[in-house]
Amino acid sequence: MTLLQRLAATICLFAAGTAGASAQQCGGDFETFLEGVRQEALAKGLSQSAVDAAVADMRLEPKVLASDRAQGVFAQDWRQFATRMVSGYRLKLGRQNMQKYASVFQHVEAQTGVPAAVTTSFWGLETDYGAVLGDFETLPALATLAHDCRRPELFRPHLIAAIEIVDKGYLRPEEMRGAWAGEIGQTQLLPEEYVAFGTDEDNNGRVDLRKDTADVLMTTGKYIASLGWRRGEPWLEAVKVPSDFPWDRAALVNKEPRSSFASLGVTKADGSPLENDSLSAALILPMGRNGPAFLAFPNFDIYLAWNKSLVYSLTAGYFATRLAGAEPVDMGNPAPGLSVDQTKVLQQKLVDKGYDVGGVDGIVGENTRAAVRQEQLRLGMAADGWPTPDLLSAI
């Protein structure tokens, strides 16, 4: 999973309240930078004591920059990632936690509309239900990334929000530990999310997303709801697709009524008919027409808002369906995909043909899939958007 994908999304979510942050200085003398942070936090109304305590904890942390620069392309395909992440152990522990905290989950769903399985899917994938929280010191990490001039507009607002967490008494500076990019707690929320949605569900006087599970679940439910969750609606469903399906209609951006897919012969995974209704859906073939198939509904957009990687988002959504009782998906027998290097070669060929693939980066995103479909149509191949060695050779 790429941490910065979520950071990029949150800057849009909170842009209205942080418009001035990107204008602040980056780079240069670190003490001068910290003084600017101090003044910005005080101007926001945060207490002198909280600001002093937080700023005293800030320093440049080389290992954070090393982690940032070491980010590589996510190389696993969906079947590999989902098989590893949606393990029997993780499913068993998730279901046990859903029972253990049943009353909390009931309150979360009543308040937010977000089902227990959905909240639990993020909880399990992000930290194995709180077992792996990360050990980077949050304030030094965010100070380092906000001082670095590559993306200060992403990190500085979260640095100020981290000071606000101290000011509210939620966590002391030394308690703030998590991922290298500033995520904190059992579902790895960023500081602005922590401040905006943090809820003291267990009524102990503070919001502790590292240790208080009830706080974690309600806060996470509220955050998911803020992304546009539609109460009572599905998010993802495994399906069977007939061999004569018009494959170019299988695209995340192609939204059709569920009844349209039913009329084209798409059924539930067990072969029973789909609901013949107008609920908007998109057919996703993460590994082409011979691999697994899913209908994604409007609530699936929340998974993409959490993390823009289709591999991660589809895994999280599938994990939630399994927690909710769905059977394992038929993985099928997909054609071999491309390596990262092969994908870059394909993308460059597509760029040379005039396609916008969103960058020659080795990532099979929606732009690359759309270009692949067009080339498959041109070549008389099944236009399922799955880049294969055969396609690479044919272009």
Secondary structure, 3 states (H helix, E strand, C coil): CCHHHHHHHHHHHCHHHCCCHHHCCCCCCHHHHHHHHHHHHHHCCCCHHHHHHHHHCCCCCHHHHHHHHCCCCCCCCHHHHHHHHCCHHHHHHHHHHHHHCHHHHHHHHHHHCCCHHHHHHHHHHHHCCCCCCCCEEHHHHHHHHHHCCCCHHHHHHHHHHHHHHHHCCCCCHHHCEECCCCCECCCCECHHHHHHHCCCCCCCCCCCCCCCHHHHHHHHHHHHHHCCCCCCCCCEEEEECCCCCCHHHCCCCCCEEHHHHHHCCCEECCCCECCCCCCEEEEECCCCCCCCCEEECCCHHHHHHHCCCHHHHHHHHHHHHHHCCCCCCCCCCCCCCCCHHHHHHHHHHHHHCCCCCCCCCCCCCHHHHHHHHHHHHHHCCCCCCCCCHHHHHHC
